[in-house]
Amino acid sequence: MVVRVVGDEVYERTAELFATLASPRRLALVQRLAQAPASVGELAEDLGVPQPLVSQHLRVLRQARLVRGRRDGRTVTYEVVDEHVAHVVTDALEHEREADAG
């Protein structure tokens, strides 16, 4: 396996990405939004979390440019911006499921 070394700035940004994803709620939001776009209300219902808490976590994910919202009238629908991040989250969750089973 060949390991490509990247600059310090790339490592810093990657560490920030993992810090942003270090919340179980944000992982759940990214996983849910990777399946299909959703509104805050739908996300709150699907995850069983109060809407204000969902909104707070979405704000963090938006600031990190991991999700974006699209307004349609009074409703904002959120979606994952980068499928790479969705794959990282999905792979990490699958890794843990397999570790529990094994």
QUIHU-V62118 format. One record per residue. RES is the residue in three letters. PHI is phi in whole degrees, -180 to 180 (* if undefined). OMEGA is omega in whole degrees, 0 to 359 (none if undefined). Layout:
[[RES PHI OMEGA] [RES PHI OMEGA]]
This chain:
[[MET * 178] [VAL -97 179] [VAL -103 177] [ARG -92 178] [VAL -88 179] [VAL -114 181] [GLY -71 180] [ASP -56 181] [GLU -62 179] [VAL -67 176] [TYR -62 179] [GLU -62 181] [ARG -65 178] [THR -67 176] [ALA -63 177] [GLU -64 177] [LEU -59 180] [PHE -65 176] [ALA -64 178] [THR -63 182] [LEU -84 184] [ALA -75 178] [SER -103 177] [PRO -56 180] [ARG -66 180] [ARG -69 174] [LEU -60 179] [ALA -63 179] [LEU -65 179] [VAL -63 179] [GLN -61 181] [ARG -65 182] [LEU -71 175] [ALA -68 179] [GLN -78 181] [ALA -173 175] [PRO -59 182] [ALA -157 175] [SER -86 178] [VAL -59 180] [GLY -61 178] [GLU -64 179] [LEU -64 179] [ALA -61 180] [GLU -67 182] [ASP -62 184] [LEU -96 181] [GLY 66 184] [VAL -125 178] [PRO -60 181] [GLN -55 180] [PRO -60 179] [LEU -69 176] [VAL -60 180] [SER -60 179] [GLN -63 180] [HIS -69 177] [LEU -63 178] [ARG -60 179] [VAL -63 180] [LEU -67 176] [ARG -66 180] [GLN -61 178] [ALA -85 180] [ARG 60 177] [LEU -97 175] [VAL -132 175] [ARG -139 178] [GLY -111 176] [ARG -121 183] [ARG -85 173] [ASP -134 186] [GLY 70 181] [ARG -93 183] [THR -100 173] [VAL -110 178] [THR -106 183] [TYR -100 178] [GLU -147 176] [VAL -72 180] [VAL -83 188] [ASP -122 181] [GLU -65 177] [HIS -58 181] [VAL -66 178] [ALA -60 179] [HIS -66 178] [VAL -60 180] [VAL -64 180] [THR -60 179] [ASP -64 180] [ALA -65 178] [LEU -65 178] [GLU -65 177] [HIS -57 181] [GLU -69 177] [ARG -61 180] [GLU -66 179] [ALA -64 178] [ASP -67 183] [ALA -77 187] [GLY -92 none]]
